[in-house]
Amino acid sequence: VQLQASGGGLVQPGGSLRLSCAASGSIFSINILEWYRQAPGKLRELVASISSGGSTNYADSVEGRFTIARNNARNTVYLQMNSLKPEDTAVYYCKAEVNSIWRWGQGTLVTVSS
């Protein structure tokens, strides 16, 4: 099982990006899906999570600006990021409970700068 994240890039403050993370391989179940981020010199932090039932949670710093969603048919989780700020600059990672095992995807870099 692999998790492949994509969608990062350079965006100006106030702009938007959508990250995707697709799971592939022998998948029987995907429970919780999460997005984390790690800025230079900082600890990795949880940004958003979504349960198998669709319940969502967000870090206070992104509440109201970011939206996490999942497409179960495509084994994919998304992170829609709006009103981006320079402090959102980080490497973003997806994490998923696949077949009852937690797995990390590779990171995708998001840079918010003018």
Secondary structure, DSSP 8 states (H G I E B T S, - for coil): -EEEEE--EEE-TT--EEEEEEEESS-S-EEEEEEEEE-TTS--EEEEEE-TT--EEE-TTTTTTEEEEEEGGGTEEEEEE-S--GGG-EEEEEEEEETTEEEE---EEEEE--
